[in-house]
């Protein structure tokens, strides 16, 4: 992909020079946030918490792009990025300056060979929040919604799509690794991960949404017998040198075995992530995960022993 093509979908435009996405010198670690919805709450969380982090945010929905640039009054209790004012807001108050640490890429990510136009299913706004006082977006997808989707309908609009590898190539050379790639693409997470190719190995953490809801809500997904993309993604990530670091009913976080030494070396920290709640809730989730992991690992070990005995 040439610089001209990428510049069409980068905001602000001056954030791309010579094919590289520019970030201030104060940014030590970079993350990629695929699937922002209207708030980019994941990026807002860690950009507020860590002043030395930068984020490349990716979103194809034009309605969400409008909210990300100009601001949204939905869910004031959720931290959000507002690009044109270069701030992070919470409860309708500015809590942090962005300081050009966030770059927006307006496209879909998929396992296409190069930049291309693809049909995108823009779902209608759905009621949410206390007393259904909000009309929210953020559940659109490259997959057609099913009748179980919570919105009442959809329309199709062609959007630009490119492989994740092209975004990673545009990261400045001074970043030796990617702290985390977070993916939430309404059932398309497997294709997003695959589209990174070998470049996925530059990430220390990869977090994906792989619960059972996405296959129920969208047609054409690759699923296993449990009606989830989880096992498919897990098998692929293991083949790329990752293992599960944490999972709950919705999300999976993988850690790069080859790069896990960087966590302690640089103090990389995923605690408090909005997808993995902080405090007591997080502790309970982590304890449940560790218990299940011990049981699963023990089962795998017994299976290997039985196979060796049978072969001998």
Secondary structure, DSSP 4 states (H G I P E B T S, - for coil): --HHHHHTTEESGGGEETTEE---TT--EEEEEE--TTT-HHHHHHHHH-TTEEEEEE---HHHHHHHHH---S-TTS-EEETTTTEEEETTEEEEE-TT-EEEE-SEE-S-SSSEEEEEEEEPPEEESGGG-EEE----BSS-B-TTSSSS-EEEEEEEEE-HHHHHHTB-TT--SEEEEEE--TT-HHHHHHHTGGGGGGEEEEEEE-SSHHHHHBSS----TTSSSHHHHHHHHHHTTEEEEEE-SSEEEEEEGGGTHHHHHHT---TT-TTS--THHHHHHHHHHHHHHHHHHHHHHHHHHHHHHHH-
